[in-house]
Amino acid sequence: MNILKKSVIYALAIPAITLVFPAAVWAEEGTELPSYCEATGKGDIFNENRRGLCGDYASEISPAEAFLNTVVNRGKKGKERPVILDVRSTPEYRAGHPQYSYNAPSPFIYQYCNDVGELGSQDDRRPDGACISGGDRIAQPAEDFVSYVESIVPDKDTPIYTLCRTGSRSVGAAELLTKAGYANVRNIWEGFVGINLIADNQIPVLDDEGNVVYEEGPVDLNHDGQLTDEDKNGWRYHQGLPYETKLKNKQKYTGNFADTYYWD
């Protein structure tokens, strides 16, 4: 089965899974509790995203649904034309990004990696372009980010999906765009790379009496006995959705420091 067909089948399964396992009910029926964001005054809507960050943007969206809407259904009559804004740095975007996505870096355009290998900059980045050990950054001012997005997506009713590496930078970007008047901004929850999910009963350890017990730890999502990037739950790895590395003139970032695509 080719990767495109596999991805489509996986994506189509998401609604069915949601029906079988509905959202958890946190309060008794008829009882309305304020969200964390409402209770703390940090936001008005929700804190569904992975980082517990509060947001006023429209909602979250899964990589699978974003893939269906932007690639599989692209150009189909009667379908919306959503846009993925990949807010990762230029090296990350160059290393791989969803087809048709636009690179609009925020809150930084480029990161200098600390030297951790023996080959200079060649082995200081992960396969997805992120630094193995972080370093100084070339910042993207919020107003410049919004101005750049307005130049490539002028219609503020356009559905926009923000994407970053693990679902954190994209929340900040979604907030900036919502405050700038974009009416339908959604955050891709898992991100392009994702994280290792944590669950109970994963790691065997000995208790004080010498008995083997299991503590919480990262989940081996693909069940191969190893914990690698392949077990991270984002677009590129465990979800296995298609991506490309070609830099297309219409979609690559063309603002300040655009030449950072080629610095490494």
Secondary structure as UniProt FT lines:
FT   HELIX           3..20
FT   TURN            29..30
FT   HELIX           36..40
FT   TURN            50..51
FT   STRAND          59..61
FT   HELIX           63..67
FT   HELIX           68..72
FT   TURN            73..75
FT   TURN            77..78
FT   STRAND          83..86
FT   HELIX           90..95
FT   TURN            99..100
FT   STRAND          102..103
FT   STRAND          108..111
FT   HELIX           120..123
FT   TURN            127..128
FT   STRAND          137..139
FT   HELIX           142..152
FT   TURN            156..157
FT   STRAND          160..163
FT   HELIX           169..179
FT   TURN            180..181
FT   STRAND          185..188
FT   TURN            189..190
FT   STRAND          198..206
FT   TURN            208..209
FT   STRAND          212..218
FT   TURN            221..222
FT   HELIX           229..231
FT   TURN            235..239
FT   TURN            249..251
FT   TURN            256..257
FT   HELIX           258..262
//
